[in-house]
């Protein structure tokens, strides 16, 4: 069993928090988003608490909680905070840990460090969440190239949205990366409907097996 899995995306707002909640629930594990930008609405950790169906204490506190819903580097500057990458050390836990990044791979944490730099230091296997909509081929293939250039282990791609079979096939064929499954946009979105969709759409053994 892979003890730690990073969930990242090709962009922001693609549904990786919902996927993270579903995966943490299936693994009966822990969830951690080290940097949260934006506190006025429901935070990603609060979304996971609501949807994952995990026991209390399984959603770990963020290291940085930043007020404005902006890139972490800018939100931190506005809050008068300096994000120190050294503070983002991996916790040691008794079960699987799902770690969610902020936005896409190239999102800056400060004026020197991007999230992908942290992933490269951690060497934790990554699942890349990608839309199925127009534009995803370019964004997804570029993200995969960036991960490979830094030797970040990649478990596979989780598509999010309506099925677009040719787009999904094209990304897999060009990249050689496994399609782990697809999570449709759920309405209603509840812990029950999310768990059902995750069980139906993903092979947990392929994810738990690692890279």
N, C-alpha and C positions, 0 to 999 in steps of 0.2 A: 504494500500500500504506500503510495506517495503521501508523505506526511504533510508536505506544504505545496500549495498550488497558487500561482499568481494568475489573477484574472485581469486582463487588460483589453483595450479596445482599439479599433482603428480610428475612433473619434469619440467625442463626448455625446452623451444622451442617446446611446444606441441600445441600452437595455442590459448593460453588463452587471448592474447592481441586482436586478431581478434574477439574472442567471446565477450570480454569486449566491444569492439567497437560496435558490433552488439546489445548487450544488452543495452548499454547506448543510442543508437539510438532508439531502440524500446520503451524504458522508457521515451524518451525525457528528459533525466536527465543530470547529470554531471559525469565526469570521473576524477579520481585522482590516479596517481601512485606515492606514496610518495618517493620512492627511485628508481632512475634510474642508472643502471651500464652500461656504454658503451655509448659514445657520438660521435664516429667517423661515425656511420651510422645513419639511421633514428631511432629516439628514439620511444619508445612505445607510448608516448603521441602524437608524430607526426603521427604515424600510425593511432591512434584513431581520430585525427583531420581530417585525409584524408578519413577515412572509415565510421565514425559514422553518418555523416550528421547533426551534431549538430550546433546550432548557435554559433557565436564567444563568447569566454569567458566561455564556458561550460567545456573545458578541463583545469583543475586546474594545476598550476605550481608544480613541484616536490619540496619536501623539501630538498632532497639531489640529486645532479647531479654529478655522479662519472665517471671519464674518461674511465677507463679500463672495458672491458666486462667480469668481474669476479664476484665472490660472493661479495655482498656489503661490507662485513667486510674487505676483502682483498683489494678491489678497494679503499675503504675509507683510509685504511692504506697507500696505495701507493700515494694517493692524499694528505696525511697529514691531514686527516679529521677524527674526532671521531663522529660516528653516535650516537646521544643521543635519546634513545627511547622516552623520555619525549617530544621531539619535534614533535612526530608523533601523535598529537592530532587530533581528527576527526573534520572536518569543519562543521559548521552549515549552511545549504543551504536551499533554498526554494523548492527544488525538489529532486527526487531520486538521489542517489550518487552511482556509481559503482567504487569500490576501487580495484585496481589490486596489488597483491603482486609480489615479485621478485622471480622467480624460483619456487621451491617447498616449502613445509611447514617448513622444517628443515633448510632452508637457514639462515646462521648467518648474523645478522646486525652488531654485534661487537663480542668481545670475550666472552660476557656473555649472549647475547640475540639473540634468533632466531625469525623469522617472526611469527611462531605459538604462541610464547609467547605474541606478540602484539595482535594477533587475540583473544587470551584468555582474555586479558585485555579489549579489545573493546566490546566483546560479540555481535558482529555484525554477522548476519546470513551469512553463507559461501556457495558458489557454488564451487564444486570441478570439475575442468576440467581434463579429462583423455583421453589418447589415446585409440584407439581400437586395436592397434597392439600387437604383442606378448610381454609379460612381464607386461601388464597393470593390470592383475588380482592381482598380488602380490603388485605392487606399489599402486594401488588404495585401496585395502583392508587395507594395512598398514597405508595409509594416513587417512582413515576413523577411524581406531583405535586410531591414534594419536589425532585427533580432539575430539573424544568422551572422551578420557582420560582427556582432559582439559575442558570438558563441553562446547565446542564451538558449537553453533547451526549450523546445516547443512541442507540447503534447499534441496539439491540433487546433482546428478552427471550430468554434461554435457559432453557427449562423443564427440570426435573430430576425424574425419577420416572416412574411408570407413566403412560401416556397417559390423560388425562381430557379428551376432545375439547371438550365444551361449556365447561368451565372455561377452557381455553386460548383458545377462540374468544371467550368473553365478555371476557376481559382485553384481547385484541387489539382487539376492537370498541370497547370503552369508552375505551381509551387511544390508539388510533391508532398504536401502536408495533408494529414488525415482530416476528413470531415467527421467531427465527433457527433454531430447531430444538429438539429434545428429546433429552436424555441419559438413558437408562434407568439404573436402579440395577443395577450389574453384579455378577454372581457366577459365576465368579471375577472379581475386579478385578485386571487385570494391565496392563502397558504395551501388550500386544497387543490385548486385548479393548477397552481404552479407545480405542486408535487406530481400530479397526474401527467402534466405535460413533460416534465423532466423524465419521468419513468418511461413514458411512451417515446420520447424523442432522442434519448441518449443511452449509450451503453456504458454503464458505470465501470465495468471492468476495463474498458479501453482507457478511461480517464484515470482510474486508480493505478493502472499499470505504469504510468509515468511517460517519459519521452518515447 
